[in-house]
Every structure is written in C-alpha cells, then in structure tokens.
C-alpha cells in the first residue's frame, strides 16, 4: 500500500524495521508482533526512487485489555539521522492508513520518563494526555542493559538467566483519536501536558 506521498512512505513487515530498532531505539528490536509496520525510506534507491527505511512506526493491539478492541497502540517509533519530514507528519500518514481499515477509534502511546522521554512528539502532534500508566514488569539484560517488556519477553526465546526482572516507573500516557466520536469522548478527559523533569 502506497500513499499520496509517493515512494518514501510505505506499509511493510517488521523485519524492515529491525535495523532501526537495533541501532536507534533504547529498548532494542524485541517487541510484540505488530499489526502494522510503517516506514519512511531514504531517497536514492537502486533505481533512483527510494532506499532503506530511515524511520519506522510499529502498531499492535494494546497489552492492556482496558483500552478495548477498538484501540491500537504505537509500540515503537524510531528514526535515524537522515533528513526527512517531522515524525509528526510521518505519524499522520500512519494514522491515515489505519483509518482506512475503519476498525480503530484511537491510538494509545506511552512515554518513559526513566528513559528521558516526556512525550514531546505526541505533544507536537496534538495528542491528548490522559495521565500515567500503572507500573509494569520489565526485564533488563545483564550485560547490554537492553530492556524487554513482559509481553515481548514472554514471546521471546531468551535465556532467563541473562535477564533481571524489575518494574518500571509510571509512564506518561497519550491518546490520539482517529474518529470524531473518539475525539468527543476523550477531549473532556485530556489533561495539561507534562514537562520533562531533568534528573
């Protein structure tokens, strides 16, 4: 599936995003199997059209059943140093493709303050801030420090002796309505945006 932006934006499979996740995402490549993987490609491929992905966004059903079946979670957002449109524009194209499926009412995403994130991308994209999540179980690799969520860890074949089980802090929770009905429902529940606390 291509969009009106031409060859640079594409919907693809998870393996195309793995290199970016390995190199640029603080958690690494391990994540739940996505329902959607979108990429932005470099200009100047073999035939002068487009090349390897320089940004990726992966979406999957939320780990928490509380969000309902009409929601989808942005589980990874990553880019390299290639010049490209802002990530907010990239996400807008992702949402346009998801809307075409006419299945989902809203997107949910989390920002991890332990990793120095407060949701600046989501704030720039006019997402709703709806509070903080509960603490979650995560696994941290003994040598690399790489982190894996409970869901991703359970789906993996990792040697459990190489990982330490711990809990996360409360994460900033953002929601982006895909329909007028979701916007009407969630707008009254939105809160002032949080600020990043320097540690």
Residue frames as a rotation matrix with the C-alpha (Angstrom) as fourth column:
UNK 1
0.576 0.817 0.000 0.00
0.817 -0.576 0.000 0.00
0.000 0.000 -1.000 0.00
UNK 2
-0.629 -0.746 0.218 1.43
0.753 -0.655 -0.066 3.38
0.192 0.122 0.974 -1.04
UNK 3
0.190 0.669 -0.719 0.18
0.698 -0.607 -0.381 6.79
-0.691 -0.429 -0.582 -0.01
UNK 4
0.896 0.235 0.377 -0.05
0.437 -0.623 -0.649 10.05
0.082 0.746 -0.661 -1.90
UNK 5
0.654 -0.723 -0.223 3.39
-0.424 -0.594 0.684 10.98
-0.627 -0.352 -0.695 -0.57
UNK 6
0.516 -0.461 -0.722 4.88
-0.767 0.128 -0.629 8.70
0.382 0.878 -0.288 -3.17
UNK 7
0.427 -0.335 -0.840 7.56
0.006 0.930 -0.368 6.04
0.904 0.152 0.399 -2.78
UNK 8
-0.488 -0.786 0.380 9.05
-0.370 -0.208 -0.905 7.24
0.790 -0.583 -0.189 0.51
UNK 9
-0.381 0.450 0.808 6.17
-0.881 0.089 -0.465 6.20
-0.281 -0.889 0.362 2.81
UNK 10
-0.318 0.187 -0.929 5.26
-0.507 0.795 0.333 2.53
0.801 0.577 -0.159 2.87
UNK 11
0.456 0.408 0.791 3.48
-0.861 0.428 0.275 -0.13
-0.227 -0.807 0.546 4.90
UNK 12
-0.056 -0.653 -0.756 5.68
-0.672 0.584 -0.455 -3.16
0.738 0.482 -0.471 5.26
UNK 13
0.694 0.203 -0.691 6.71
0.239 0.840 0.487 -6.01
0.679 -0.503 0.534 7.59
UNK 14
0.975 -0.223 0.016 8.53
-0.076 -0.261 0.962 -5.94
-0.210 -0.939 -0.272 10.92
UNK 15
0.420 -0.890 0.180 11.92
0.813 0.457 0.360 -7.20
-0.403 -0.005 0.915 9.61
UNK 16
0.205 -0.343 0.917 12.38
0.697 -0.606 -0.383 -3.98
0.687 0.717 0.115 7.64
UNK 17
0.690 0.122 0.714 12.27
-0.295 -0.853 0.430 -2.00
0.661 -0.508 -0.552 10.88
UNK 18
0.870 -0.294 -0.395 14.62
0.489 0.610 0.624 -4.26
0.057 -0.736 0.675 12.85
UNK 19
-0.068 -0.970 0.232 17.83
0.865 -0.173 -0.471 -2.48
0.498 0.169 0.851 11.81
UNK 20
-0.125 0.092 0.988 16.48
-0.143 -0.987 0.074 0.85
0.982 -0.132 0.136 13.00
UNK 21
0.840 0.504 0.201 15.27
-0.281 0.087 0.956 -0.63
0.464 -0.859 0.215 16.27
UNK 22
0.621 -0.681 -0.388 18.62
0.768 0.629 0.124 -2.30
0.159 -0.375 0.913 16.90
UNK 23
-0.295 -0.881 0.370 20.60
0.819 -0.433 -0.377 0.86
0.492 0.192 0.849 16.25
UNK 24
-0.690 0.002 0.724 18.40
-0.004 -1.000 0.000 3.71
0.724 -0.003 0.690 17.46
UNK 25
0.389 0.890 0.237 15.71
-0.316 -0.112 0.942 2.56
0.865 -0.442 0.238 19.90
UNK 26
-0.242 -0.574 0.782 16.59
-0.903 -0.161 -0.398 2.46
0.354 -0.803 -0.480 23.59
UNK 27
0.398 0.431 0.810 14.71
-0.702 0.712 -0.035 -0.81
-0.591 -0.555 0.586 24.14
UNK 28
-0.710 -0.686 0.159 16.04
-0.388 0.569 0.725 -2.54
-0.588 0.453 -0.670 21.04
UNK 29
-0.742 0.339 -0.578 14.37
-0.574 0.124 0.810 -4.73
0.347 0.932 0.103 18.42
UNK 30
-0.845 0.419 -0.331 12.38
0.478 0.871 -0.117 -7.06
0.239 -0.257 -0.936 20.63
UNK 31
-0.702 0.712 0.015 8.70
-0.636 -0.618 -0.461 -6.14
-0.319 -0.334 0.887 20.68
UNK 32
-0.087 0.779 0.620 5.31
0.010 0.624 -0.782 -7.68
-0.996 -0.061 -0.062 20.17
UNK 33
-0.657 -0.063 0.751 4.39
0.713 0.272 0.646 -8.75
-0.245 0.960 -0.134 16.67
UNK 34
-0.742 0.337 -0.580 2.89
-0.240 -0.941 -0.239 -5.62
-0.626 -0.038 0.779 15.10
UNK 35
0.209 0.869 0.449 -0.43
0.550 0.275 -0.789 -5.35
-0.809 0.411 -0.421 13.33
UNK 36
0.956 0.018 0.292 1.07
0.253 -0.552 -0.795 -2.53
0.147 0.834 -0.532 11.24
UNK 37
0.061 -0.945 -0.320 4.64
0.642 -0.209 0.737 -1.54
-0.764 -0.251 0.595 10.39
UNK 38
0.949 0.217 0.228 5.12
0.315 -0.646 -0.695 1.74
-0.003 0.732 -0.682 8.54
UNK 39
0.031 -0.986 -0.166 8.44
0.800 -0.076 0.595 3.04
-0.599 -0.151 0.786 7.25
UNK 40
0.898 -0.001 -0.441 9.82
-0.241 -0.839 -0.488 6.18
-0.369 0.545 -0.753 5.68
UNK 41
0.570 -0.675 0.468 12.53
0.764 0.646 0.001 5.38
-0.303 0.357 0.884 3.14
UNK 42
-0.166 -0.732 -0.660 15.60
0.111 -0.679 0.726 7.27
-0.980 0.047 0.194 2.04
UNK 43
0.839 0.279 -0.467 15.61
-0.389 -0.292 -0.873 8.85
-0.380 0.915 -0.137 -1.38
UNK 44
0.166 -0.840 -0.516 18.07
-0.984 -0.107 -0.143 7.48
0.065 0.532 -0.845 -3.91
UNK 45
0.475 0.053 0.878 17.48
-0.290 0.952 0.099 3.77
-0.831 -0.302 0.468 -4.09
UNK 46
-0.303 -0.656 0.691 18.93
0.387 0.578 0.719 1.46
-0.871 0.485 0.079 -6.71
UNK 47
-0.256 0.301 0.919 16.64
0.962 -0.012 0.272 2.89
0.093 0.954 -0.286 -9.38
UNK 48
-0.874 -0.217 0.434 16.59
0.224 -0.974 -0.036 6.46
0.431 0.066 0.900 -8.08
UNK 49
0.079 0.981 0.175 13.31
0.049 -0.180 0.983 6.08
0.996 -0.069 -0.062 -6.23
UNK 50
0.592 0.134 0.795 13.77
-0.748 -0.277 0.604 5.06
0.301 -0.952 -0.064 -2.59
UNK 51
-0.293 -0.830 -0.474 16.12
-0.407 0.557 -0.724 3.09
0.865 -0.019 -0.501 -0.40
UNK 52
-0.549 -0.014 -0.836 16.38
0.586 0.707 -0.397 1.64
0.596 -0.707 -0.380 3.09
UNK 53
0.588 0.807 -0.057 13.99
0.570 -0.363 0.737 2.74
0.574 -0.466 -0.674 5.87
UNK 54
-0.579 -0.738 0.347 15.17
0.236 -0.559 -0.795 5.74
0.781 -0.378 0.497 7.89
UNK 55
-0.676 0.430 0.598 12.12
-0.736 -0.360 -0.574 5.85
-0.032 -0.828 0.560 10.21
UNK 56
-0.631 0.490 -0.601 9.62
0.160 0.841 0.517 3.28
0.759 0.230 -0.609 11.41
UNK 57
-0.470 0.584 0.662 6.40
-0.882 -0.312 -0.352 3.14
0.001 -0.750 0.662 13.41
UNK 58
-0.790 0.171 -0.589 5.03
0.067 0.979 0.194 -0.15
0.609 0.114 -0.785 14.71
UNK 59
-0.310 0.798 0.518 1.47
-0.932 -0.362 0.000 -0.60
0.187 -0.482 0.856 16.00
UNK 60
-0.779 0.107 -0.617 -0.07
0.126 0.992 0.014 -3.53
0.614 -0.067 -0.787 17.87
UNK 61
0.392 0.917 -0.072 -3.15
0.192 -0.005 0.981 -4.27
0.900 -0.399 -0.178 19.96
UNK 62
0.096 -0.377 0.921 -2.61
-0.798 -0.583 -0.156 -2.77
0.596 -0.720 -0.357 23.44
UNK 63
-0.729 -0.425 -0.536 -1.22
-0.007 0.788 -0.616 -5.03
0.684 -0.446 -0.577 26.15
UNK 64
-0.888 0.460 0.029 -3.95
-0.089 -0.108 -0.990 -3.75
-0.452 -0.882 0.136 28.48
UNK 65
-0.616 0.735 0.285 -7.44
0.754 0.444 0.484 -5.04
0.229 0.512 -0.828 27.68
UNK 66
-0.179 0.566 -0.805 -8.84
0.655 -0.542 -0.526 -1.96
-0.734 -0.621 -0.274 29.43
UNK 67
-0.715 -0.149 -0.683 -8.41
-0.296 -0.820 0.489 0.07
-0.633 0.552 0.543 26.22
UNK 68
0.353 0.925 0.139 -10.88
-0.282 0.247 -0.927 -2.15
-0.892 0.288 0.348 24.35
UNK 69
0.029 -0.290 0.957 -10.80
0.677 0.710 0.194 -3.76
-0.735 0.642 0.217 20.94
UNK 70
0.790 0.310 0.528 -11.27
0.607 -0.511 -0.608 -0.51
0.081 0.802 -0.592 19.03
UNK 71
0.790 -0.591 -0.165 -7.82
-0.476 -0.760 0.443 0.77
-0.387 -0.272 -0.881 20.05
UNK 72
0.731 -0.682 0.011 -4.33
0.511 0.536 -0.672 0.27
0.453 0.497 0.741 18.66
UNK 73
0.790 -0.496 -0.360 -1.03
0.150 -0.414 0.898 1.01
-0.594 -0.763 -0.253 20.43
UNK 74
0.706 -0.705 -0.062 2.03
-0.387 -0.312 -0.868 2.71
0.593 0.637 -0.493 18.98
UNK 75
0.954 -0.288 -0.087 4.59
0.257 0.630 0.733 0.27
-0.156 -0.722 0.674 20.38
UNK 76
-0.040 -0.996 -0.073 7.71
0.753 -0.079 0.654 1.64
-0.657 -0.029 0.753 18.68
UNK 77
0.978 0.154 0.142 8.64
0.210 -0.723 -0.659 4.91
0.002 0.674 -0.739 16.97
UNK 78
0.270 -0.960 -0.075 12.21
0.406 0.043 0.913 5.29
-0.873 -0.277 0.401 15.76
UNK 79
0.995 -0.060 0.078 14.29
0.049 -0.391 -0.919 7.18
0.085 0.919 -0.386 13.21
UNK 80
0.167 -0.985 -0.051 17.92
0.972 0.156 0.174 7.60
-0.164 -0.079 0.983 12.21
UNK 81
-0.166 -0.338 -0.926 19.73
0.344 -0.900 0.267 10.84
-0.924 -0.274 0.266 11.34
UNK 82
-0.659 -0.038 0.752 18.53
0.752 -0.033 0.658 11.01
0.000 0.999 0.050 7.74
UNK 83
-0.859 0.396 -0.325 16.76
-0.352 -0.917 -0.187 14.22
-0.372 -0.046 0.927 6.73
UNK 84
-0.678 0.734 0.044 13.05
0.613 0.531 0.585 13.53
0.406 0.423 -0.810 6.41
UNK 85
-0.032 0.743 0.668 9.70
-0.166 -0.663 0.729 15.18
0.986 -0.088 0.145 7.28
UNK 86
-0.484 -0.112 0.868 8.97
-0.851 -0.171 -0.496 15.62
0.204 -0.979 -0.013 11.01
UNK 87
-0.986 0.103 -0.130 7.87
0.131 0.965 -0.228 12.49
0.102 -0.242 -0.965 12.85
UNK 88
-0.441 0.883 -0.162 4.50
-0.120 -0.237 -0.964 14.17
-0.889 -0.406 0.210 13.42
UNK 89
0.001 0.397 -0.918 3.95
-0.969 -0.225 -0.098 14.21
-0.245 0.890 0.385 9.64
UNK 90
-0.755 -0.342 -0.560 5.10
-0.474 0.874 0.105 10.61
0.453 0.344 -0.822 9.40
UNK 91
-0.890 0.449 0.076 2.60
0.211 0.553 -0.806 9.60
-0.404 -0.702 -0.587 12.10
UNK 92
-0.207 0.848 -0.487 -0.18
-0.607 -0.502 -0.617 11.50
-0.768 0.168 0.618 10.34
UNK 93
-0.209 0.069 -0.976 0.33
-0.920 0.324 0.220 9.29
0.332 0.943 -0.004 7.30
UNK 94
-0.964 -0.123 -0.235 0.33
-0.031 0.931 -0.363 6.21
0.263 -0.343 -0.902 9.52
UNK 95
-0.632 0.775 -0.015 -3.00
-0.035 -0.048 -0.998 7.28
-0.774 -0.630 0.057 11.01
UNK 96
-0.127 0.587 -0.800 -4.45
-0.933 -0.343 -0.103 7.87
-0.335 0.733 0.591 7.57
UNK 97
-0.538 -0.143 -0.831 -3.67
-0.552 0.805 0.219 4.29
0.637 0.576 -0.512 6.59
UNK 98
-0.974 0.188 -0.129 -5.06
0.221 0.639 -0.737 2.92
-0.056 -0.746 -0.663 9.86
UNK 99
-0.451 0.852 -0.267 -8.27
-0.478 -0.483 -0.734 4.92
-0.754 -0.203 0.625 9.43
UNK 100
-0.352 0.288 -0.890 -8.79
-0.910 0.116 0.398 3.28
0.218 0.950 0.222 6.04
UNK 101
-0.891 0.003 -0.454 -9.30
0.058 0.993 -0.105 -0.04
0.450 -0.120 -0.885 7.85
UNK 102
-0.181 0.881 0.437 -12.32
-0.642 -0.442 0.627 1.50
0.746 -0.167 0.645 9.67
UNK 103
0.214 0.173 -0.961 -11.69
0.435 0.864 0.253 -0.67
0.875 -0.472 0.109 12.71
UNK 104
-0.342 -0.521 -0.782 -9.93
0.925 -0.042 -0.377 1.53
0.163 -0.853 0.496 15.26
UNK 105
0.738 0.670 0.085 -11.24
0.614 -0.718 0.327 4.54
0.280 -0.190 -0.941 17.20
UNK 106
0.854 -0.463 0.238 -7.98
-0.515 -0.821 0.246 5.77
0.081 -0.332 -0.940 18.71
UNK 107
0.299 -0.869 -0.393 -4.24
0.255 0.470 -0.845 5.22
0.919 0.152 0.363 19.14
UNK 108
0.991 -0.069 0.112 -2.56
-0.126 -0.257 0.958 4.99
-0.037 -0.964 -0.263 22.54
UNK 109
0.319 -0.944 -0.080 1.16
0.272 0.172 -0.947 5.51
0.908 0.281 0.312 23.28
UNK 110
0.907 -0.090 -0.410 3.41
0.406 -0.066 0.912 5.73
-0.109 -0.994 -0.023 26.32
UNK 111
0.407 -0.830 0.381 6.47
-0.219 -0.494 -0.842 7.86
0.887 0.259 -0.382 27.10
UNK 112
0.594 -0.271 -0.757 9.00
0.703 0.633 0.325 6.58
0.392 -0.725 0.566 29.61
UNK 113
0.874 -0.272 0.402 10.41
-0.370 -0.910 0.188 9.28
0.315 -0.313 -0.896 31.94
UNK 114
0.661 -0.676 0.326 13.08
0.026 0.454 0.891 6.80
-0.750 -0.581 0.318 33.11
UNK 115
0.120 -0.596 0.794 14.45
0.943 0.318 0.097 6.97
-0.311 0.737 0.600 29.56
UNK 116
-0.694 -0.409 -0.593 14.29
0.312 -0.913 0.264 10.78
-0.649 -0.003 0.761 29.50
UNK 117
-0.792 0.477 0.381 11.08
0.369 -0.123 0.921 10.88
0.486 0.870 -0.079 27.46
UNK 118
-0.748 0.592 -0.300 8.06
0.082 -0.366 -0.927 13.04
-0.658 -0.718 0.225 28.25
UNK 119
0.007 0.791 0.612 6.11
0.815 0.350 -0.462 12.75
-0.579 0.502 -0.642 25.00
UNK 120
-0.378 -0.224 -0.898 7.37
-0.123 -0.950 0.288 15.76
-0.918 0.219 0.332 23.07
UNK 121
-1.000 0.029 -0.003 6.46
0.003 0.206 0.978 14.12
0.029 0.978 -0.206 19.74
UNK 122
-0.390 0.917 -0.085 2.93
0.900 0.399 0.172 13.46
0.192 -0.009 -0.981 20.93
UNK 123
0.018 0.362 -0.932 2.53
0.558 -0.777 -0.291 16.95
-0.830 -0.515 -0.216 22.31
UNK 124
-0.707 -0.351 -0.614 3.72
-0.277 -0.662 0.696 18.41
-0.651 0.662 0.371 18.99
UNK 125
-0.931 0.360 -0.061 1.15
0.106 0.425 0.899 16.24
0.349 0.830 -0.434 17.22
UNK 126
-0.484 0.771 0.415 -1.73
-0.817 -0.567 0.100 17.42
0.312 -0.291 0.904 19.45
UNK 127
-0.406 0.321 -0.856 -2.34
0.316 0.928 0.199 14.08
0.858 -0.190 -0.478 21.11
UNK 128
0.586 0.590 0.555 -4.42
-0.442 -0.341 0.829 14.03
0.679 -0.731 0.061 24.30
UNK 129
-0.703 -0.709 -0.058 -2.51
-0.284 0.354 -0.891 13.48
0.652 -0.610 -0.450 27.53
UNK 130
0.311 0.943 -0.122 -4.67
-0.373 0.239 0.896 11.23
0.874 -0.233 0.426 29.73
UNK 131
0.791 -0.013 0.612 -2.50
-0.610 0.064 0.790 10.56
-0.049 -0.998 0.043 32.80
UNK 132
-0.317 -0.948 0.002 0.05
-0.947 0.317 -0.054 7.97
0.051 -0.020 -0.999 33.83
UNK 133
0.241 0.319 -0.917 0.08
-0.379 0.900 0.213 4.22
0.893 0.296 0.338 33.45
UNK 134
0.919 -0.021 0.393 0.45
-0.353 0.400 0.846 1.73
-0.175 -0.916 0.360 36.24
UNK 135
-0.061 -0.994 0.089 3.87
-0.889 0.094 0.447 0.23
-0.453 -0.052 -0.890 36.87
UNK 136
0.833 0.297 -0.466 4.79
-0.517 0.717 -0.467 -2.67
0.195 0.630 0.751 34.59
UNK 137
0.541 -0.663 0.516 7.16
0.057 0.642 0.765 -5.62
-0.839 -0.384 0.386 34.80
UNK 138
0.786 -0.399 -0.472 10.20
-0.573 -0.186 -0.798 -5.36
0.231 0.898 -0.374 32.52
UNK 139
0.775 -0.614 0.151 13.34
0.508 0.747 0.429 -7.42
-0.376 -0.256 0.891 32.02
UNK 140
0.744 -0.615 -0.260 16.82
-0.657 -0.744 -0.122 -5.91
-0.119 0.262 -0.958 31.75
UNK 141
0.804 -0.495 -0.329 19.69
0.212 0.756 -0.620 -7.76
0.556 0.429 0.713 30.10
UNK 142
0.777 -0.487 -0.399 22.62
0.486 0.062 0.872 -8.26
-0.400 -0.871 0.284 32.47
UNK 143
-0.180 -0.970 0.163 25.37
0.838 -0.064 0.541 -7.27
-0.515 0.234 0.825 30.01
UNK 144
-0.572 -0.072 0.817 23.86
0.712 -0.539 0.450 -4.87
0.408 0.839 0.359 27.47
UNK 145
-0.836 0.336 -0.434 21.27
0.106 -0.677 -0.729 -3.17
-0.539 -0.655 0.530 29.68
UNK 146
-0.808 0.569 -0.154 18.69
-0.293 -0.162 0.942 -3.70
0.511 0.806 0.298 26.94
UNK 147
-0.670 0.644 0.371 15.10
-0.462 0.030 -0.886 -3.80
-0.581 -0.765 0.277 28.16
UNK 148
-0.820 0.505 -0.272 12.19
0.032 0.514 0.857 -6.01
0.572 0.694 -0.437 27.20
UNK 149
-0.244 0.832 0.498 8.54
-0.939 -0.331 0.091 -5.69
0.240 -0.446 0.862 28.18
UNK 150
-0.353 0.217 0.910 6.75
-0.500 0.779 -0.380 -8.58
-0.791 -0.589 -0.166 29.86
UNK 151
0.698 0.712 0.071 4.80
-0.291 0.373 -0.881 -9.32
-0.654 0.595 0.468 26.68
UNK 152
0.581 -0.547 -0.603 7.86
-0.731 -0.025 -0.682 -9.23
0.358 0.837 -0.414 24.43
UNK 153
-0.435 -0.793 0.426 9.88
-0.900 0.400 -0.174 -11.30
-0.033 -0.459 -0.888 26.87
UNK 154
-0.028 0.522 0.852 7.19
-0.393 0.778 -0.490 -13.98
-0.919 -0.349 0.183 27.07
UNK 155
0.903 0.409 -0.133 7.15
-0.251 0.251 -0.935 -14.20
-0.349 0.877 0.330 23.25
UNK 156
0.337 -0.871 -0.357 10.93
-0.897 -0.182 -0.404 -14.48
0.287 0.457 -0.842 23.01
UNK 157
0.823 -0.195 -0.534 13.33
0.220 0.975 -0.016 -17.37
0.524 -0.104 0.846 23.40
UNK 158
0.195 -0.774 0.603 15.70
-0.652 -0.561 -0.509 -15.50
0.732 -0.294 -0.614 25.70
UNK 159
-0.196 -0.368 -0.909 17.71
0.563 0.717 -0.411 -17.34
0.803 -0.592 0.066 28.35
UNK 160
0.733 0.642 0.226 16.04
0.197 -0.518 0.832 -16.10
0.651 -0.565 -0.506 31.53
UNK 161
0.521 -0.609 -0.598 19.30
0.815 0.147 0.560 -16.34
-0.253 -0.779 0.573 33.48
UNK 162
-0.489 -0.745 0.454 20.68
0.853 -0.517 0.070 -13.46
0.182 0.422 0.888 31.37
UNK 163
-0.268 0.521 0.810 17.91
0.116 -0.817 0.564 -11.07
0.956 0.246 0.159 32.41
UNK 164
-0.926 0.021 -0.376 16.83
0.372 -0.115 -0.921 -9.31
-0.062 -0.993 0.098 35.60
UNK 165
-0.087 0.978 0.188 13.15
0.789 -0.048 0.613 -8.81
0.609 0.202 -0.767 36.35
UNK 166
-0.864 -0.159 -0.477 12.16
0.435 -0.713 -0.550 -5.36
-0.253 -0.683 0.685 37.62
UNK 167
0.222 0.974 0.051 9.31
0.916 -0.190 -0.354 -2.84
-0.335 0.125 -0.934 37.48
UNK 168
-0.392 -0.300 0.870 9.03
0.705 -0.705 0.074 0.39
0.591 0.642 0.488 35.52
UNK 169
-0.881 0.217 -0.421 8.05
0.103 -0.779 -0.619 3.82
-0.462 -0.588 0.664 36.69
UNK 170
0.217 0.975 0.057 4.63
0.506 -0.063 -0.860 5.20
-0.835 0.215 -0.507 35.78
UNK 171
-0.708 -0.486 0.513 4.67
0.665 -0.212 0.716 6.22
-0.239 0.848 0.473 32.13
UNK 172
-0.537 0.511 -0.672 3.05
-0.437 -0.849 -0.296 9.26
-0.722 0.135 0.679 30.54
UNK 173
-0.444 0.496 0.746 0.02
0.666 0.740 -0.095 8.08
-0.599 0.454 -0.659 28.58
UNK 174
-0.658 0.177 -0.732 -1.12
-0.499 -0.831 0.247 9.74
-0.565 0.528 0.635 25.35
UNK 175
-0.181 0.691 0.700 -4.14
0.598 0.642 -0.479 9.12
-0.781 0.332 -0.529 23.15
UNK 176
-0.850 -0.061 -0.523 -4.81
-0.353 -0.670 0.653 10.17
-0.390 0.740 0.548 19.56
UNK 177
0.038 0.947 0.318 -8.45
-0.060 0.320 -0.946 9.99
-0.997 0.017 0.069 18.39
UNK 178
-0.898 -0.329 0.290 -8.96
0.218 0.239 0.946 8.61
-0.381 0.913 -0.143 14.90
UNK 179
-0.372 0.856 0.358 -12.68
0.774 0.073 0.629 9.37
0.513 0.511 -0.690 14.74
UNK 180
-0.400 0.336 0.852 -14.97
-0.315 -0.924 0.217 12.24
0.861 -0.181 0.476 15.68
UNK 181
0.682 0.699 -0.212 -16.67
-0.083 0.363 0.928 10.01
0.726 -0.616 0.306 18.22
UNK 182
0.314 -0.648 -0.694 -13.39
0.895 0.445 -0.010 9.25
0.316 -0.618 0.720 20.00
UNK 183
-0.658 -0.546 0.518 -12.39
0.391 -0.836 -0.384 12.93
0.643 -0.050 0.764 19.97
UNK 184
0.035 0.773 0.633 -15.72
-0.440 -0.557 0.704 13.88
0.897 -0.303 0.321 21.55
UNK 185
0.793 0.301 -0.530 -15.33
0.241 0.644 0.726 11.18
0.560 -0.703 0.438 24.21
UNK 186
0.279 -0.808 -0.519 -11.71
0.946 0.325 0.001 11.85
0.168 -0.491 0.855 25.17
UNK 187
-0.177 -0.365 0.914 -11.40
0.312 -0.902 -0.300 15.62
0.934 0.232 0.273 24.86
UNK 188
0.598 0.432 0.675 -13.05
-0.442 -0.525 0.727 16.25
0.668 -0.734 -0.123 28.26
UNK 189
0.964 -0.237 -0.122 -10.68
0.251 0.654 0.714 13.71
-0.090 -0.719 0.689 29.82
UNK 190
0.330 -0.898 0.290 -7.49
0.609 -0.032 -0.793 15.29
0.721 0.438 0.536 28.48
UNK 191
0.725 -0.204 -0.658 -5.05
0.586 -0.321 0.744 16.86
-0.363 -0.925 -0.113 30.96
UNK 192
0.796 -0.534 -0.286 -2.32
-0.581 -0.805 -0.116 19.54
-0.168 0.258 -0.951 30.74
UNK 193
0.677 -0.596 -0.431 0.83
0.003 0.588 -0.809 18.21
0.736 0.546 0.400 29.11
UNK 194
0.841 -0.471 -0.268 3.57
0.390 0.181 0.903 17.02
-0.376 -0.863 0.336 31.46
UNK 195
0.707 -0.701 -0.097 7.04
-0.655 -0.597 -0.463 18.57
0.267 0.391 -0.881 31.35
UNK 196
0.492 -0.631 -0.600 10.28
0.335 0.773 -0.538 16.65
0.804 0.063 0.592 31.30
UNK 197
0.943 -0.232 0.237 11.98
-0.308 -0.349 0.885 16.65
-0.123 -0.908 -0.400 34.69
UNK 198
0.331 -0.910 -0.251 15.75
-0.459 0.077 -0.885 16.77
0.824 0.408 -0.392 34.35
UNK 199
1.000 0.011 -0.012 17.43
0.004 0.573 0.819 14.17
0.016 -0.819 0.573 36.56
